[in-house]
Amino acid sequence: MTWRRPLLDGIEHVSLNAAEQEGVADFRTLPASLRVLAEDALRHGDATAAAAIAARSAEATLRFHPARILMQDSSGIPVLADLAALRDAAEDPTTVEPAIPVDIVVDHSVEVDRHGTPDAEAFNLALEFRRNDERYRFLRWAESAFRKLRVIPPGAGICHQMNLEILADVVVVRDGLAFPDSMLGTDSHSTMVNALGVLGWGVGGIEALGAMLGRAVAMRVPKVVGVMLAGRLAPGVTATDLALAMTERLRAHGVVGKIVEFDGAGLDGLSLADRATIANMAPEYGATAGFFPIDGETLRYLRLTGRAETQVALVETYAKTQGLWRADDGRAFDETLAFDLSAVEPCVAGPSRPTQRRRLTEVPASLPATPAREDTAPIVDGDIVLAAITSCTNTANPASMLRAGLLARAARQRGLTARPWVKASLQPGSRAVTDYLAEAGLLADLEALGFALVGHGCMTCMGNSGPLDPAIEAAVARDGLQVAAVLSGNRNFEGRIHPACRLSYLASPPLVIAYALAGHLRLDLTRDPIGTDAAGKPVLLSEIWPDDATVAEAEARIRPELYSSRARFAFAGPPAWRALPAATTSRFAWEAGSTFLRPSPFATGALALPSLAGDVTGARILVMLGDDVTTDHISPVSRIGRDSEAGQWLIAGGVPSDDLQSYSARRVNHDVMARGTFANIRLRNRLVPDCEGGVTRLLPQDEVMTIYAAARAYQAAGVPVVVIGGRNYGAGSARDWAAKGTRILNIRAVIAESFERIHRANLVAMGVLPLLFPPGETQLTLGLTGTEEIDLPGLREALRPDGSIEARFRDGNRSRTVRLLCAIATEEEAQDLLTGGILPGMVARFGSGAAPG
């Protein structure tokens, strides 16, 4: 490789400057994020792709080779199950081995079953192990079976915070060659690591499986939107406020499929944790990544979290040599936005999407009309029943967490506490957070207000909020109340946080406390009292809100040893983990009759065959949906209801009705997940406009039934089905089961106005065709009612990037032809659709004895 140059003693790098001098391309004005992609292309011998990146050739295809894979258990265990299925199909199971390092952080299984007591954390962790014994024994097998797999066991923290604190190297050295750390993650918020200058994004499990087995990620050269930051945040304004304001601004601008790169002098006032709060929200504003270049703040954070000084020096030298160091000017972006940090105000987002930013004065108007609370009323509309300091987004931010603790101390001194109908909880993203809160004496203050420690994991933010008081749940169901959750998370989609909460608001950790003290959302926190102190005097939030200097003083006392000591033991796990048996067989021994772990149906059999082998004729519309349908709507993570299709199936199989657990926990059981597809209790299907939930209308019988039952009826009759959607179809989590479930219901195509990036790629990876209405056309302009039959002729010829299909919509004597666009980005994606998805191709490769790569 002619572009290798010395970097440090015994370490070389692939030099963009050297390639430039040899005439490959001019990289000088390239954004830092694209320089990472250009280096990757050169390091793998593809000077043509590197030149295309430098030229911003939007039609060019590049092949990205991530340095590593990051997974959490909810999405990662299904990936490992697919690996196990590949080993079952392989002539030599040991050939099925990750080609690059893989980390899985077990953080998505713990639930808030107990709260408000000193023993809540230990109780919830013990219950987690009891519920997940079979799944965790599978992980112990995988840990021993795959050489490049590492597991951070339960109780350590959330995967994205572990990534920042422990896993990310920023610059990697392998075989004497230094190159940028990069990754794919099976959780959409994997972009949080972009704050460190590490390029990575969320993908579905199937795409991650291909990458870990050596398949390059084919992609078009992305456009880069430069956000030029100026000014500083006003006193008292938090990183959460900034992230919500940025989410609103960027979603309105339109950044789906693009990289957002932050630049400008305003970066001087943003800590690494502040940047991580913004980067984490990239899926919410729609970007592939929310990238921050490396600078002195990056090095400070690496030192704070205990990285070796040699590693810090390597990062600095490499970044400055390779042009990845922050520039503030000289970068040529495809689009540029100016953002004034000083204009950000305290805010929340809700009641159902992260983009619904509300100033604090606007919150009451976002609620349904309701009478004022009476002393005799146990609960009314607009009351808060869940208040959780939770998630990767904000609990990785020391300033936000310390501000929450200091607010709790001031409120405690005034004699305030959370209202009795509020289920309050503290769920830090890592044990280092708990440590510095304890050293500051703030854990006791938080606990006194009801915010006792309940665990270290992704809990309420992903719907593992546990049960509410039975009397509250009964009142909500009986009276149809619209009660709320307030959480410091990143997602508040309908039906996600808790089935009883129709309203969910995202807020900074201190604002979560403030609302819990008030107990409802019918107030303006800028002027209305949040409670009454021991002397009977009203307490305003402004009276107890910690000032920036006090927060900064507390943050300055955080010791690096708190991070490094936790990092040393992160992979060991608690005693309960070490006590689990670890099988050492090369193939996994599936347990007959298991309701948790079953071999993948997508590797072999009918579901491994292409569903687009020929034209689609006479397809029925299984589901007809509106805008902003999320992967939570398509494949919920919530607890499985007793009366649901999945619940009834499990109960019929002998599972106790009070131990059904969640869809998240049973993702390696395709029978459960198929029945859970489109089963969100808040789904609104236009075929049955008067209903909520997973129901549809079977045609031509005109019979209302569950979506699962209708799909099976159509399949038995040999009738293909499609889904119709609106804008932003598949927003939200990088949930491959939203695509797997679509495939298992025999859905041939999804026709929408636009797709979110990850879900579109997941559909293709499962062999389901994403189709776009032409510009200006929608299901409404076409007058679709859902009763039409649809023909998709000439499919095989149309399966190519920028291909199209002359679709016919027939309804009785009425017929309409519309040219639908194939949402296919690369030739590799077209091939995946023709072969039935990525997994069957992997089976063919390993079944023939081919080596990875």
Secondary structure, DSSP 8 states (H G I E B T S, - for coil): -TTEEEEETTEEEE-HHHHHHTTS---TT--HHHHHHHHHHHHTT-HHHHHHHHTT-TT-EEEE--SEEEEEHHHHHHHHHHHHHHHHHSSSGGG---SS-EEEE--SS---SS-SSTTHHHHHHHHHHHHTHHHHHHHHHHHHH-TTEEEE-TTSB-HHHHIIIII--SEEEETTEEEE-EEEESSGGGGGGGGGT-EEEE--HHHHHHHHTT--EEEE---EEEEEEES---TT--HHHHHHHHHHHHHHH--TT-EEEEESGGGGG--HHHHHHHHHTHHHHT-SEEE--B-HHHHHHHHHTT--HHHHHHHHHHHHHHT-B--SSS---SEEEEEEGGG---EEE-SS-TT-EEEGGGTGGGS-------TT-S--TTBEEEEEE-SHHHHT-HHHHHHHHHHHHHHHHTT----TT-EEEE--SBHHHHHHHHHTTHHHHHHHTT--B--SSS-GGGT------HHHHHHHHHHT--EEEEESSS---TTTS-TTEEEEEE--HHHHHHHHHH-BSSS-TTTS-SEE-TTS-EE-HHHH---HHHHHHHHHT--HHHHHHHHHTTTT--HHHHTS-----SS----TT-SSB---TTSSSGGGS-TTSS-EEEEEEEEE--SS-BHHHHS--SB--TTSHHHHHHHHTT--TT---BTTTTTB-HHHHHHHTT--TT---TTSTT--SSEEEETTTTEEEEHHHHHHHHHHTT--EEEE--TTBTBSS--HHHHHHHHHTTEEEEEES-B-HHHHHHHHHTT-EEEE--TT--TTTTT--S--EEEE-SHHHH-STT-EEEEEEEETTEEEEEEEEE---SHHHHHHHHHTSHHHHHHHHHHTT----
